Amino acid sequence: MMEYIGATGAPISFSEVPIDPAIDFNFLLGFAIDADASGKPQNGVFSPYWTSTLTPQSVRDTKTNHSNVKVLASLSGWSVNNKVLSWYNPIDTRSWIFNAFTSLQTLIAEYSLDGIDIDYENFPKNDATFAFCIGELITMLKNHSVITVATIAPYYRTVSHYVDLYLRYGSVIDYVNHQFYTDRVRLPIGYLNDFRTRAKQFNATKLLPSYEVNGRGIQGEAFFEALKLLEDKGFDVNGVMIFSADASISNSFYYERRAQGFLLNSTFQREVVVSLLD
């Protein structure tokens, strides 16, 4: 289970979110950004911009109370203080990678984080550095045991950049949080076809269906019908990504509860099939 949290600035706490103890639950903090408050690039020096209620101590308390919880820093996002962010080609890629590794190492230690999520959403036409810089950064963080999990979050306009990253560094990427809701598919059969397309671009076993609460794309019970259809057509639904906990406060985290219930039921059914085959 992947859940973005803290991106809107609204006060929210980890303790408000329902967490089933049988689920591998990953919070994605939105966002750590390598820019100052005005959006000026900082050459790989990342700072936290998630809501101030999500403190280092609250991360530690949540992980102490829930041994199944991991917390990741999501990098970049769409904007900071209404300034749209974009990947910029660093003049010196090695300098950017070193700065990113060093600043994230400090941030991860301060917040007791487990990993990073890559969510750059705008690119220059002449991008020639994203895959290398991000791939090398993830590799370094893993090789030095700074993180244990890394995810990426493409959407339809950024797929080509992330496919390049995945083809070159897929071995260090654990999950693909594709933003299916940006594809604006509203029916289960459309969601299935969309998932098939993305599964050809990324490893289907690492690709997570996603849902935007009160947002774009498929909504309500149609999403869970789509998940069932994916399973019926032979896809293993290994997880779900939801954006975001901030919006779910308004409906008492209905979709988080439903998604976890679906995943638990699917896991149980797979275990029964395996035991019968054995």
Backbone as CSV, one residue per row, in Angstrom:
resi,resn,N_x,N_y,N_z,CA_x,CA_y,CA_z,C_x,C_y,C_z
1,MET,0.845,-1.189,0.000,0.000,0.000,0.000,0.881,1.240,0.000
2,MET,0.643,2.138,-0.963,1.363,3.401,-1.042,0.372,4.546,-0.838
3,GLU,0.732,5.498,0.020,-0.178,6.600,0.330,0.613,7.895,0.416
4,TYR,0.322,8.838,-0.488,0.929,10.160,-0.392,0.293,10.922,0.767
5,ILE,1.116,11.703,1.454,0.630,12.435,2.614,1.432,13.724,2.783
6,GLY,0.734,14.789,3.183,1.409,16.023,3.565,1.697,17.008,2.468
7,ALA,1.166,16.764,1.248,1.531,17.619,0.111,0.748,18.924,0.030
8,THR,-0.416,18.993,0.681,-1.284,20.166,0.511,-1.038,21.262,1.539
9,GLY,-0.288,20.947,2.572,-0.069,21.919,3.636,-1.109,21.849,4.734
10,ALA,-2.183,21.092,4.503,-3.218,20.932,5.529,-2.681,20.082,6.673
11,PRO,-3.031,20.421,7.919,-2.536,19.630,9.050,-3.099,18.217,9.011
12,ILE,-2.249,17.230,9.100,-2.638,15.833,9.098,-1.594,15.053,9.873
13,SER,-2.002,13.968,10.477,-1.066,13.130,11.219,-1.124,11.700,10.699
14,PHE,-0.032,10.971,10.872,-0.005,9.573,10.471,-1.063,8.766,11.223
15,SER,-1.292,9.123,12.473,-2.197,8.350,13.324,-3.646,8.387,12.845
16,GLU,-3.996,9.363,12.011,-5.361,9.436,11.497,-5.630,8.374,10.428
17,VAL,-4.594,7.900,9.784,-4.750,6.977,8.662,-4.886,5.548,9.174
18,PRO,-5.930,4.817,8.746,-6.089,3.418,9.183,-5.032,2.527,8.546
19,ILE,-4.347,1.746,9.374,-3.266,0.885,8.901,-3.544,-0.540,9.363
20,ASP,-3.780,-1.438,8.431,-3.975,-2.838,8.784,-2.612,-3.466,9.060
21,PRO,-2.452,-4.179,10.172,-1.144,-4.734,10.533,-0.630,-5.790,9.563
22,ALA,-1.505,-6.317,8.711,-1.089,-7.351,7.763,-0.649,-6.775,6.421
23,ILE,-0.687,-5.448,6.291,-0.352,-4.783,5.030,1.022,-4.123,5.127
24,ASP,1.834,-4.258,4.089,3.075,-3.500,3.986,2.696,-2.081,3.564
25,PHE,2.653,-1.163,4.526,2.104,0.175,4.311,3.235,1.185,4.165
26,ASN,3.229,1.903,3.040,4.268,2.886,2.755,3.676,4.284,2.644
27,PHE,4.089,5.182,3.527,3.715,6.590,3.414,4.731,7.293,2.520
28,LEU,4.231,8.126,1.615,5.089,8.908,0.729,4.942,10.381,1.104
29,LEU,5.957,10.939,1.730,5.909,12.324,2.188,6.063,13.274,1.008
30,GLY,5.101,14.189,0.853,5.144,15.127,-0.259,5.441,16.547,0.216
31,PHE,6.569,17.103,-0.149,7.633,16.576,-0.984,8.971,17.064,-0.456
32,ALA,10.049,16.365,-0.833,11.406,16.880,-0.641,11.824,17.467,-1.975
33,ILE,12.313,18.709,-1.971,12.526,19.434,-3.225,13.925,20.033,-3.261
34,ASP,14.595,19.879,-4.412,15.925,20.485,-4.559,15.793,21.883,-5.156
35,ALA,15.012,22.690,-4.449,14.801,24.090,-4.825,14.509,24.871,-3.557
36,ASP,14.732,26.195,-3.619,14.373,27.016,-2.469,12.884,27.353,-2.535
37,ALA,12.399,28.137,-1.596,10.962,28.422,-1.504,10.421,29.167,-2.713
38,SER,11.285,29.817,-3.457,10.851,30.535,-4.657,10.932,29.659,-5.906
39,GLY,11.376,28.404,-5.733,11.478,27.484,-6.855,12.828,27.500,-7.548
40,LYS,13.798,28.242,-7.031,15.122,28.304,-7.642,15.870,27.011,-7.378
41,PRO,16.393,26.351,-8.403,17.122,25.079,-8.229,18.304,25.216,-7.282
42,GLN,18.559,24.150,-6.533,19.639,24.152,-5.537,20.696,23.099,-5.843
43,ASN,20.770,22.657,-7.094,21.807,21.729,-7.546,21.865,20.459,-6.699
44,GLY,20.688,19.880,-6.452,20.641,18.601,-5.760,20.537,18.678,-4.256
45,VAL,20.484,19.862,-3.704,20.336,20.010,-2.247,18.840,19.997,-1.925
46,PHE,18.382,18.906,-1.320,16.955,18.713,-1.049,16.578,19.214,0.343
47,SER,15.381,19.811,0.413,14.803,20.269,1.680,13.374,19.760,1.781
48,PRO,12.877,19.513,3.002,11.506,19.020,3.163,10.488,20.140,3.062
49,TYR,9.405,19.908,2.300,8.329,20.882,2.161,6.968,20.291,2.539
50,TRP,6.962,19.100,3.134,5.678,18.542,3.559,5.167,19.278,4.783
51,THR,3.891,19.066,5.094,3.256,19.804,6.184,4.009,19.602,7.497
52,SER,4.077,20.657,8.290,4.915,20.669,9.492,4.437,19.711,10.578
53,THR,3.204,19.216,10.477,2.714,18.262,11.480,3.369,16.889,11.334
54,LEU,3.986,16.631,10.189,4.663,15.350,9.959,6.132,15.507,10.350
55,THR,6.367,15.417,11.635,7.684,15.683,12.209,8.538,14.417,12.244
56,PRO,9.850,14.577,12.439,10.700,13.396,12.609,10.226,12.480,13.738
57,GLN,9.786,13.082,14.841,9.321,12.263,15.961,8.052,11.504,15.603
58,SER,7.165,12.130,14.823,5.928,11.441,14.435,6.222,10.266,13.517
59,VAL,7.253,10.382,12.688,7.660,9.241,11.854,8.146,8.106,12.738
60,ARG,9.004,8.427,13.686,9.546,7.389,14.574,8.443,6.738,15.398
61,ASP,7.507,7.546,15.900,6.410,6.996,16.710,5.547,6.057,15.865
62,THR,5.260,6.461,14.633,4.416,5.641,13.756,5.083,4.314,13.448
63,LYS,6.373,4.340,13.182,7.088,3.107,12.867,7.244,2.219,14.106
64,THR,7.317,2.843,15.272,7.371,2.063,16.516,6.040,1.379,16.776
65,ASN,4.947,2.093,16.528,3.605,1.557,16.777,3.147,0.590,15.691
66,HIS,3.726,0.701,14.508,3.321,-0.151,13.380,4.587,-0.689,12.708
67,SER,4.944,-1.909,13.023,6.171,-2.489,12.471,6.081,-2.729,10.970
68,ASN,4.877,-2.660,10.417,4.676,-2.885,8.980,4.739,-1.597,8.158
69,VAL,5.037,-0.472,8.801,5.036,0.824,8.115,6.446,1.215,7.673
70,LYS,6.535,1.713,6.444,7.733,2.373,5.943,7.339,3.799,5.551
71,VAL,8.307,4.701,5.610,8.054,6.093,5.237,9.122,6.518,4.238
72,LEU,8.671,7.086,3.120,9.556,7.506,2.048,9.415,9.009,1.817
73,ALA,10.467,9.627,1.337,10.395,11.014,0.882,10.148,11.005,-0.616
74,SER,9.077,11.654,-1.042,8.816,11.790,-2.473,9.526,13.047,-2.971
75,LEU,10.258,12.899,-4.056,11.102,13.992,-4.538,10.415,14.820,-5.611
76,SER,10.375,16.102,-5.400,9.947,17.158,-6.310,8.454,17.430,-6.292
77,GLY,7.622,16.596,-6.941,6.222,16.957,-7.076,6.037,18.047,-8.112
78,TRP,4.829,18.622,-8.150,4.476,19.566,-9.217,5.000,20.979,-8.989
79,SER,4.891,21.464,-7.750,5.224,22.878,-7.524,5.607,23.123,-6.076
80,VAL,6.166,24.300,-5.827,6.414,24.778,-4.480,5.971,26.238,-4.433
81,ASN,5.072,26.541,-3.482,4.534,27.896,-3.342,4.034,28.448,-4.679
82,ASN,3.294,27.588,-5.402,2.684,27.926,-6.698,3.694,28.147,-7.823
83,LYS,4.940,27.827,-7.584,5.972,27.883,-8.617,6.150,26.482,-9.193
84,VAL,5.835,26.315,-10.481,5.941,25.005,-11.115,7.403,24.574,-11.169
85,LEU,7.636,23.327,-10.758,8.986,22.783,-10.734,9.267,21.985,-11.998
86,SER,10.509,21.939,-12.380,10.905,21.171,-13.556,12.279,20.567,-13.330
87,TRP,12.480,19.366,-13.906,13.836,18.837,-13.918,14.696,19.788,-14.753
88,TYR,15.884,20.045,-14.259,16.805,20.906,-14.998,18.069,20.083,-15.251
89,ASN,18.660,20.232,-16.409,19.882,19.500,-16.721,21.054,20.100,-15.948
90,PRO,21.553,19.402,-14.923,22.680,19.950,-14.164,23.907,20.138,-15.066
91,ILE,24.607,21.214,-14.867,25.823,21.456,-15.637,26.853,20.379,-15.338
92,ASP,26.932,20.010,-14.065,27.862,18.958,-13.622,27.029,17.865,-12.957
93,THR,26.782,16.782,-13.676,25.904,15.725,-13.143,26.484,15.080,-11.892
94,ARG,27.784,14.918,-11.847,28.405,14.286,-10.674,28.223,15.154,-9.436
95,SER,28.295,16.469,-9.630,28.073,17.390,-8.509,26.637,17.266,-8.016
96,TRP,25.663,17.210,-8.946,24.261,17.071,-8.549,24.044,15.776,-7.786
97,ILE,24.587,14.686,-8.287,24.416,13.383,-7.625,25.029,13.408,-6.227
98,PHE,26.219,13.981,-6.092,26.871,14.055,-4.782,26.037,14.884,-3.817
99,ASN,25.574,16.054,-4.267,24.761,16.908,-3.399,23.452,16.226,-3.010
100,ALA,22.817,15.557,-3.986,21.559,14.871,-3.709,21.769,13.745,-2.711
101,PHE,22.811,12.956,-2.924,23.104,11.862,-1.994,23.350,12.396,-0.592
102,THR,24.164,13.436,-0.483,24.533,13.971,0.830,23.330,14.588,1.545
103,SER,22.558,15.405,0.833,21.416,16.067,1.475,20.328,15.067,1.838
104,LEU,20.098,14.084,0.972,19.070,13.076,1.280,19.527,12.146,2.400
105,GLN,20.799,11.842,2.438,21.317,11.027,3.530,21.038,11.697,4.876
106,THR,21.249,13.008,4.933,20.976,13.763,6.158,19.483,13.787,6.471
107,LEU,18.668,14.058,5.445,17.216,14.126,5.635,16.652,12.774,6.058
108,ILE,17.116,11.713,5.429,16.644,10.361,5.746,17.004,9.979,7.168
109,ALA,18.204,10.350,7.609,18.605,10.064,8.987,17.774,10.870,9.978
110,GLU,17.521,12.147,9.653,16.749,13.012,10.561,15.331,12.495,10.750
111,TYR,14.712,12.026,9.666,13.315,11.591,9.715,13.147,10.071,9.836
112,SER,14.251,9.342,9.935,14.195,7.866,10.035,13.405,7.269,8.872
113,LEU,13.747,7.707,7.656,13.032,7.268,6.465,13.610,5.966,5.924
114,ASP,12.794,5.309,5.088,13.183,4.018,4.518,13.529,4.092,3.042
115,GLY,13.119,5.162,2.376,13.364,5.199,0.942,12.959,6.512,0.316
116,ILE,12.976,6.514,-1.022,12.575,7.696,-1.782,11.633,7.293,-2.909
117,ASP,10.793,8.242,-3.296,9.883,8.117,-4.428,10.232,9.242,-5.398
118,ILE,10.340,8.933,-6.677,10.741,9.927,-7.674,9.499,10.459,-8.375
119,ASP,9.231,11.768,-8.217,8.008,12.349,-8.767,8.281,13.671,-9.483
120,TYR,9.323,13.703,-10.293,9.519,14.867,-11.164,8.452,14.816,-12.249
121,GLU,7.782,15.952,-12.493,6.609,15.949,-13.371,6.713,16.879,-14.570
122,ASN,7.822,17.606,-14.689,8.040,18.481,-15.846,9.493,18.356,-16.298
123,PHE,9.684,18.359,-17.621,11.019,18.160,-18.169,11.280,19.115,-19.331
124,PRO,12.524,19.549,-19.472,12.879,20.344,-20.647,12.890,19.456,-21.890
125,LYS,12.731,20.056,-23.051,12.712,19.283,-24.292,14.037,18.577,-24.552
126,ASN,15.110,19.139,-24.028,16.426,18.562,-24.281,16.955,17.770,-23.090
127,ASP,16.055,17.183,-22.317,16.501,16.402,-21.157,17.470,15.306,-21.600
128,ALA,18.649,15.313,-20.981,19.635,14.286,-21.294,20.302,13.743,-20.038
129,THR,19.766,14.120,-18.860,20.470,13.782,-17.617,19.605,13.099,-16.570
130,PHE,18.276,13.167,-16.709,17.391,12.674,-15.650,17.650,11.213,-15.315
131,ALA,17.610,10.349,-16.306,17.759,8.915,-16.035,19.091,8.618,-15.367
132,PHE,20.161,9.226,-15.856,21.480,8.980,-15.281,21.570,9.486,-13.842
133,CYS,21.164,10.737,-13.620,21.280,11.327,-12.280,20.434,10.575,-11.257
134,ILE,19.179,10.311,-11.598,18.284,9.647,-10.648,18.680,8.181,-10.461
135,GLY,19.032,7.516,-11.558,19.439,6.120,-11.451,20.688,5.947,-10.610
136,GLU,21.667,6.819,-10.818,22.894,6.744,-10.023,22.629,7.112,-8.558
137,LEU,21.735,8.079,-8.342,21.383,8.461,-6.969,20.750,7.293,-6.219
138,ILE,19.764,6.652,-6.825,19.112,5.508,-6.173,20.132,4.410,-5.902
139,THR,20.968,4.137,-6.890,21.976,3.083,-6.748,22.914,3.378,-5.585
140,MET,23.387,4.618,-5.478,24.284,4.993,-4.390,23.600,4.877,-3.033
141,LEU,22.364,5.343,-2.955,21.633,5.282,-1.685,21.435,3.842,-1.237
142,LYS,21.154,2.963,-2.188,20.978,1.543,-1.842,22.316,0.876,-1.521
143,ASN,23.330,1.152,-2.320,24.631,0.522,-2.094,25.240,0.900,-0.749
144,HIS,24.899,2.109,-0.271,25.404,2.558,1.033,24.403,2.298,2.160
145,SER,23.359,1.506,1.847,22.341,1.108,2.847,21.658,2.308,3.491
146,VAL,21.537,3.403,2.729,20.810,4.569,3.226,19.309,4.331,3.090
147,ILE,18.899,3.646,2.019,17.495,3.311,1.803,17.350,1.829,1.481
148,THR,16.131,1.321,1.656,15.836,-0.067,1.304,14.784,-0.168,0.205
149,VAL,14.111,0.941,-0.107,13.052,0.913,-1.117,13.089,2.186,-1.951
150,ALA,12.843,2.017,-3.259,12.789,3.159,-4.175,11.639,2.956,-5.147
151,THR,10.857,4.000,-5.350,9.706,3.937,-6.244,9.760,5.107,-7.224
152,ILE,9.036,4.969,-8.340,8.951,6.047,-9.316,7.477,6.321,-9.618
153,ALA,7.168,7.563,-9.994,5.768,7.974,-10.169,5.560,8.697,-11.495
154,PRO,5.640,7.975,-12.616,5.388,8.623,-13.907,3.917,8.938,-14.120
155,TYR,3.633,9.827,-15.076,2.277,9.970,-15.580,2.368,10.125,-17.086
156,TYR,1.236,10.251,-17.763,1.247,10.074,-19.216,2.199,11.009,-19.951
157,ARG,2.396,12.223,-19.449,3.287,13.157,-20.132,4.760,12.904,-19.842
158,THR,5.061,12.134,-18.802,6.450,11.918,-18.408,6.909,10.477,-18.609
159,VAL,6.059,9.644,-19.185,6.353,8.221,-19.295,7.694,7.964,-19.968
160,SER,7.990,8.667,-21.054,9.218,8.379,-21.800,10.460,8.566,-20.938
161,HIS,10.469,9.583,-20.085,11.622,9.821,-19.205,11.773,8.695,-18.190
162,TYR,10.644,8.227,-17.674,10.684,7.173,-16.668,10.942,5.803,-17.283
163,VAL,10.487,5.582,-18.505,10.819,4.329,-19.193,12.330,4.253,-19.396
164,ASP,12.940,5.353,-19.807,14.393,5.403,-19.959,15.082,5.077,-18.642
165,LEU,14.612,5.697,-17.563,15.159,5.418,-16.228,14.983,3.951,-15.862
166,TYR,13.787,3.417,-16.102,13.488,2.042,-15.707,14.307,1.034,-16.516
167,LEU,14.452,1.264,-17.809,15.213,0.341,-18.644,16.676,0.281,-18.220
168,ARG,17.199,1.394,-17.731,18.617,1.462,-17.361,18.869,1.093,-15.902
169,TYR,17.867,1.327,-15.041,18.091,1.126,-13.609,16.948,0.363,-12.928
170,GLY,16.221,-0.430,-13.694,15.071,-1.139,-13.128,15.410,-2.057,-11.973
171,SER,16.637,-2.535,-11.909,17.019,-3.471,-10.848,17.013,-2.820,-9.464
172,VAL,17.119,-1.482,-9.394,17.118,-0.805,-8.087,15.796,-0.095,-7.811
173,ILE,14.808,-0.275,-8.714,13.483,0.325,-8.544,12.513,-0.760,-8.097
174,ASP,11.854,-0.535,-6.966,11.010,-1.579,-6.377,9.566,-1.530,-6.858
175,TYR,9.014,-0.321,-7.023,7.619,-0.190,-7.446,7.468,0.980,-8.410
176,VAL,6.456,0.858,-9.273,6.110,1.930,-10.202,4.723,2.450,-9.830
177,ASN,4.677,3.644,-9.256,3.409,4.268,-8.855,2.861,5.111,-10.004
178,HIS,2.542,4.458,-11.115,2.050,5.228,-12.259,0.756,5.947,-11.877
179,GLN,0.657,7.216,-12.260,-0.522,8.024,-11.925,-1.626,7.764,-12.961
180,PHE,-2.287,6.613,-12.831,-3.310,6.230,-13.801,-4.450,7.249,-13.879
181,TYR,-4.696,7.954,-12.787,-5.798,8.915,-12.776,-5.564,10.075,-13.740
182,THR,-4.317,10.337,-14.108,-4.056,11.392,-15.079,-4.435,10.953,-16.497
183,ASP,-4.573,9.643,-16.723,-4.999,9.138,-18.030,-6.497,9.334,-18.240
184,ARG,-7.188,9.733,-17.171,-8.620,10.083,-17.210,-9.512,8.938,-17.703
185,VAL,-9.105,7.717,-17.408,-9.944,6.552,-17.711,-10.976,6.411,-16.600
186,ARG,-12.233,6.252,-16.947,-13.301,6.270,-15.943,-14.039,4.944,-15.780
187,LEU,-13.849,3.985,-16.701,-14.553,2.709,-16.636,-13.570,1.568,-16.397
188,PRO,-14.007,0.495,-15.729,-13.109,-0.623,-15.444,-12.426,-1.203,-16.679
189,ILE,-13.151,-1.369,-17.792,-12.542,-1.943,-18.984,-11.468,-1.016,-19.548
190,GLY,-11.701,0.298,-19.454,-10.697,1.261,-19.883,-9.467,1.211,-18.992
191,TYR,-9.692,1.029,-17.698,-8.584,0.934,-16.744,-7.736,-0.296,-17.050
192,LEU,-8.400,-1.415,-17.359,-7.696,-2.649,-17.727,-6.804,-2.420,-18.940
193,ASN,-7.351,-1.801,-19.969,-6.574,-1.559,-21.181,-5.405,-0.616,-20.915
194,ASP,-5.646,0.381,-20.075,-4.596,1.322,-19.707,-3.483,0.599,-18.949
195,PHE,-3.878,-0.266,-18.017,-2.900,-1.022,-17.228,-2.065,-1.919,-18.139
196,ARG,-2.710,-2.538,-19.120,-1.986,-3.384,-20.068,-0.910,-2.585,-20.800
197,THR,-1.249,-1.360,-21.185,-0.294,-0.504,-21.882,0.904,-0.192,-20.997
198,ARG,0.644,0.194,-19.760,1.736,0.547,-18.847,2.538,-0.689,-18.435
199,ALA,1.887,-1.854,-18.382,2.590,-3.085,-18.017,3.606,-3.483,-19.079
200,LYS,3.389,-3.045,-20.326,4.356,-3.301,-21.390,5.561,-2.375,-21.278
201,GLN,5.352,-1.219,-20.661,6.433,-0.244,-20.513,7.260,-0.497,-19.259
202,PHE,6.614,-1.042,-18.225,7.269,-1.345,-16.960,6.956,-2.798,-16.587
203,ASN,7.690,-3.337,-15.659,7.431,-4.696,-15.186,6.074,-4.754,-14.503
204,ALA,5.170,-5.597,-14.992,3.811,-5.655,-14.456,3.784,-5.999,-12.975
205,THR,4.761,-6.782,-12.503,4.774,-7.177,-11.096,5.164,-6.023,-10.176
206,LYS,5.774,-4.962,-10.751,6.146,-3.794,-9.955,5.170,-2.634,-10.128
207,LEU,4.236,-2.776,-11.052,3.304,-1.696,-11.401,2.085,-1.727,-10.480
208,LEU,1.811,-0.602,-9.806,0.687,-0.534,-8.876,-0.467,0.276,-9.462
209,PRO,-1.696,-0.254,-9.406,-2.863,0.559,-9.759,-2.942,1.752,-8.808
210,SER,-3.474,2.873,-9.297,-3.519,4.071,-8.461,-4.890,4.728,-8.522
211,TYR,-5.145,5.530,-7.481,-6.448,6.179,-7.326,-6.248,7.568,-6.738
212,GLU,-6.948,8.557,-7.288,-6.914,9.907,-6.733,-8.243,10.204,-6.043
213,VAL,-8.189,10.432,-4.739,-9.397,10.682,-3.948,-10.016,12.016,-4.350
214,ASN,-11.326,11.979,-4.673,-12.051,13.188,-5.095,-11.334,13.892,-6.242
215,GLY,-10.807,13.095,-7.167,-9.989,13.695,-8.211,-10.315,13.231,-9.606
216,ARG,-9.275,13.030,-10.387,-9.412,12.691,-11.791,-9.524,11.181,-11.984
217,GLY,-9.912,10.805,-13.205,-9.932,9.394,-13.557,-11.051,8.618,-12.902
218,ILE,-10.871,7.314,-12.836,-11.891,6.422,-12.305,-12.183,6.766,-10.843
219,GLN,-13.466,6.718,-10.468,-13.856,7.123,-9.121,-14.802,6.097,-8.491
220,GLY,-14.828,6.091,-7.166,-15.782,5.283,-6.424,-15.596,3.789,-6.605
221,GLU,-16.720,3.072,-6.588,-16.678,1.615,-6.639,-16.131,1.096,-7.961
222,ALA,-16.169,1.924,-9.003,-15.626,1.492,-10.294,-14.147,1.145,-10.180
223,PHE,-13.430,1.804,-9.270,-12.014,1.502,-9.093,-11.823,0.069,-8.600
224,PHE,-12.638,-0.344,-7.639,-12.498,-1.696,-7.101,-13.004,-2.744,-8.088
225,GLU,-13.951,-2.361,-8.922,-14.351,-3.241,-10.011,-13.193,-3.417,-10.988
226,ALA,-12.443,-2.346,-11.204,-11.283,-2.416,-12.086,-10.202,-3.317,-11.498
227,LEU,-9.979,-3.223,-10.191,-8.991,-4.085,-9.550,-9.373,-5.554,-9.699
228,LYS,-10.651,-5.846,-9.515,-11.119,-7.225,-9.674,-10.955,-7.688,-11.122
229,LEU,-11.215,-6.798,-12.060,-11.070,-7.134,-13.475,-9.604,-7.415,-13.804
230,LEU,-8.699,-6.645,-13.234,-7.278,-6.889,-13.445,-6.902,-8.299,-12.991
231,GLU,-7.398,-8.688,-11.828,-7.115,-10.032,-11.331,-7.737,-11.096,-12.218
232,ASP,-8.956,-10.862,-12.639,-9.642,-11.830,-13.501,-8.900,-12.050,-14.812
233,LYS,-8.181,-11.023,-15.255,-7.441,-11.105,-16.519,-5.990,-11.533,-16.322
234,GLY,-5.664,-11.993,-15.115,-4.356,-12.595,-14.885,-3.288,-11.718,-14.289
235,PHE,-3.620,-10.466,-13.952,-2.642,-9.597,-13.307,-2.685,-9.802,-11.792
236,ASP,-1.502,-9.915,-11.181,-1.428,-9.951,-9.727,-1.436,-8.516,-9.208
237,VAL,-2.487,-8.149,-8.501,-2.561,-6.811,-7.912,-1.799,-6.866,-6.591
238,ASN,-0.519,-6.481,-6.648,0.362,-6.601,-5.490,0.289,-5.404,-4.552
239,GLY,-0.409,-4.371,-4.971,-0.513,-3.182,-4.134,-1.384,-2.139,-4.795
240,VAL,-1.612,-1.051,-4.076,-2.408,0.070,-4.567,-1.741,1.358,-4.111
241,MET,-1.724,2.362,-4.995,-1.240,3.687,-4.628,-2.425,4.642,-4.554
242,ILE,-2.503,5.422,-3.477,-3.585,6.391,-3.313,-3.007,7.793,-3.120
243,PHE,-3.566,8.734,-3.855,-3.263,10.148,-3.667,-4.575,10.852,-3.287
244,SER,-4.718,11.359,-2.086,-3.751,11.297,-1.018,-4.496,11.275,0.314
245,ALA,-3.728,11.023,1.390,-4.323,11.014,2.724,-4.933,12.362,3.071
246,ASP,-4.356,13.444,2.565,-4.861,14.785,2.843,-6.327,14.910,2.423
247,ALA,-6.651,14.366,1.242,-8.028,14.437,0.738,-8.936,13.433,1.427
248,SER,-8.375,12.328,1.913,-9.191,11.259,2.487,-9.763,11.589,3.855
249,ILE,-9.243,12.646,4.459,-9.802,13.053,5.758,-11.302,13.308,5.618
250,SER,-11.717,13.828,4.474,-13.115,14.217,4.269,-14.061,13.028,4.193
251,ASN,-13.548,11.837,3.893,-14.424,10.661,3.811,-14.021,9.557,4.783
252,SER,-13.323,9.947,5.854,-12.902,9.007,6.908,-12.065,7.858,6.358
253,PHE,-11.275,8.142,5.333,-10.327,7.189,4.772,-11.013,5.931,4.246
254,TYR,-12.152,6.162,3.595,-12.927,5.043,3.051,-12.113,4.229,2.053
255,TYR,-11.412,4.887,1.145,-10.708,4.174,0.081,-9.456,3.460,0.595
256,GLU,-8.832,3.989,1.617,-7.716,3.285,2.230,-8.198,1.982,2.874
257,ARG,-9.336,2.048,3.558,-9.884,0.839,4.186,-10.273,-0.194,3.124
258,ARG,-10.957,0.256,2.085,-11.395,-0.651,1.027,-10.205,-1.265,0.294
259,ALA,-9.197,-0.452,0.006,-8.032,-0.947,-0.726,-7.282,-2.000,0.082
260,GLN,-7.112,-1.747,1.371,-6.418,-2.725,2.209,-7.228,-4.015,2.329
261,GLY,-8.541,-3.885,2.431,-9.394,-5.063,2.469,-9.286,-5.875,1.192
262,PHE,-9.252,-5.188,0.064,-9.112,-5.872,-1.233,-7.787,-6.611,-1.293
263,LEU,-6.702,-5.949,-0.898,-5.384,-6.570,-0.964,-5.285,-7.781,-0.045
264,LEU,-5.859,-7.674,1.144,-5.835,-8.807,2.071,-6.625,-9.980,1.530
265,ASN,-7.768,-9.705,0.953,-8.591,-10.769,0.383,-7.881,-11.418,-0.801
266,SER,-7.220,-10.614,-1.624,-6.499,-11.148,-2.774,-5.334,-12.018,-2.326
267,THR,-4.616,-11.552,-1.287,-3.498,-12.333,-0.761,-3.979,-13.662,-0.214
268,PHE,-5.103,-13.637,0.507,-5.658,-14.866,1.071,-6.030,-15.843,-0.036
269,GLN,-6.662,-15.328,-1.089,-7.070,-16.191,-2.187,-5.865,-16.802,-2.882
270,ARG,-4.789,-16.019,-3.089,-3.596,-16.559,-3.720,-2.958,-17.641,-2.860
271,GLU,-2.952,-17.431,-1.523,-2.362,-18.427,-0.626,-3.161,-19.721,-0.654
272,VAL,-4.477,-19.621,-0.767,-5.317,-20.814,-0.827,-5.018,-21.597,-2.099
273,VAL,-4.902,-20.881,-3.223,-4.608,-21.543,-4.504,-3.267,-22.250,-4.444
274,VAL,-2.242,-21.577,-3.894,-0.928,-22.173,-3.792,-0.966,-23.422,-2.924
275,SER,-1.674,-23.350,-1.783,-1.746,-24.502,-0.895,-2.455,-25.671,-1.546
276,LEU,-3.474,-25.373,-2.367,-4.190,-26.436,-3.056,-3.306,-27.096,-4.117
277,LEU,-2.497,-26.262,-4.795,-1.584,-26.807,-5.809,-0.496,-27.648,-5.171
278,ASP,-0.072,-27.261,-3.970,0.948,-28.041,-3.268,0.389,-29.377,-2.809
